[in-house]
């Protein structure tokens, strides 16, 4: 069963994440292995997530928001993600995010 979003209402914009100090003892590069590097999404593409009206609309759904909070706070995120990938709403959210950061290549397009 699909949840319908609540009526649109004025919301405060989410607080911006604080920038890491310039003299920070570590960086993202320090915690990524070579295998992780291929899964890294460039910052420019991540910014596109914040510009997507479709994604914003999905995030108005309180059920989806609760799922995301639960994943964020979970100890075993991997098994919880496997479970949530059976939830149509969560799959819709994941597909929307992937479509933004990795747009599908056009198939069967004739050259001009």
Secondary structure, DSSP 8 states (H G I E B T S, - for coil): ---------------------TT-S--HHHH--HHHHTT---HHHHHHHHH-HHHHHHHT-HHHHHHHHHHHH-S-HHHHHHHHTTSHHHHHHHHHHHHHHS-----S----
